[in-house]
């Protein structure tokens, strides 16, 4: 009888441990990067077509709470904010000037299409692309570049 109670206690303890580990994983956490937090860039977007680069359209790119978004992409393509992942965060010195380089990626997948953001930020400048795909084929592609808006 004592062996059964000990065995039951051991099984119960093991179940609690496994369930605790399973629930502690939770949802994927947003990748917050202090350097990228609450940044607003004034950028020029260029639509890339088979015939070449389109006209520049002014907009903003904002990073906040581990998400990236653009007014133009929201208005023109209904692309909402996306959680980004920092793929490179590096500091270096160039001509005695400290430089901070961050590369990030963001993916949005819907039933019909997917959107891929890629951006490189060096100190106060940003360059990147936004590609909207449908069925794995590029539907629209935009390039953007600009600098951080001065804070008032």
N, C-alpha and C positions, 0 to 999 in steps of 0.2 A: 504494500500500500504506500509506503514511504517513497519507493522508487517511482511510482506513478505520479505522485504529487511533485516530486523533484523534476521529473520529465515534463509534466504539464507546465511548471514554472519556467523551465528552460525554453520550451516552445513558445510560450507567451512572451517572454523577454526577447527572443529572437524575432518574433513577428513585430513587436513594438519597435525594435531597432531598425528593421527593414522598412517599415512604413514611415518611420521618422526620416530616414535617409531619402526615401522616395519623395516625400512632400517637401523636404528642404531644398530640392533642386528647383522647384517652382518654374515660373516663366522666365524666359531669357531676359537678363537684365540689360538695360540700355547702356551702351558704352559712353559714359560721360568723360570727356577730356577737358580739364580745366582751361587749357589754352584755347579750345574751340567754344567754350561756353559763352553764351550771350554775345555773339559776334554778328555784325550786320555789315555786309559788303555791298557797295554800289558797283554793279557789273554791267557789261554789255553782252547780250546774248546774240549769237549768230546761228541762224538755221543753216545746216549743212545739207545741200542738195546735190544731185548728180551734176548740175551745171556749175556748181561752185558754192561759194559762201554767200549767204544772203545779207541783207542790210542789218546793221547793228540796231538792237532794240534795248533800251535802257531798262533795268530792273534792279531788284535787290535779291541777295541770297542771305538767308538768316540761319544761324545755328543756335539752338537753345534746347536744353534738356536732352541732349543726345540725339536731336532731330535736325534735319536740314530741310529747308523749303525755299521756294521762290514765288514771288507774286505773279510773275509772268507765266511760269509753268502751271500755277494754280488756275489762272484765268484762261490761258490759251489751250492747255491740254488736260485740265482737271487733274493734275498730278498733286496729290496731297503731300504733307510732310512725311518724311521717311526717317526711320531710325538708322543712324550711320554707325559704321564700325571703323575705328582707326586702325589702318594697316601699317602705318609707319609714323613714328614720333621721334624726331631726332633734333639735336642741337649741334651746331658747329660754328666755326668762326671763319669769316671771309673778309679779307683785308681789314683785320682788327675789328670787324663788326660782328656781334653775336647774331646768329641766324637760328630761327626755330622753324623746322620743316614738319608739316603734318600732312599725311595722305589719308584720305578717307573714302569709303565706299558705302553706298546705300542701295538697297533693293526693295522694290515694291512689286508684289505679284498679285494680279487679279485673275479672274476666270479667263478673261479675253487676252490680256496683255501683261507685260512686265516692264518696269522702268528701272534703269540703272543709273545712279549718280556716281561719278568719280570726280574727286577734287584734290588739288594740291594747294596747300596754304604755306607761304613762306613769309614770316613776320606779318605784314599787313596786306599782302597781295594774295589773290586767289585765282586759280585757273582750273577749268574742268570741263566735263561733258555730261550731258543728260541724254540718254538713249531710250527711246520708247520702242519696244519690240512687240510684234503680234505674231504668234505662232513661231517664235524663234527667229523671225526675220525683222531687220531694222525697219521701223515704220517712220520714225522721225528722229533726227539727231541734232542736238544743239551743242555749241561750244560757248563757253563764257569765260570772261576774265575781268578783273577789276581790283579794287582796293577797299579796305575797310573804311566805312563812313566815319568821319571824325565825330567824337562824342561831344554833345553840347553841354 
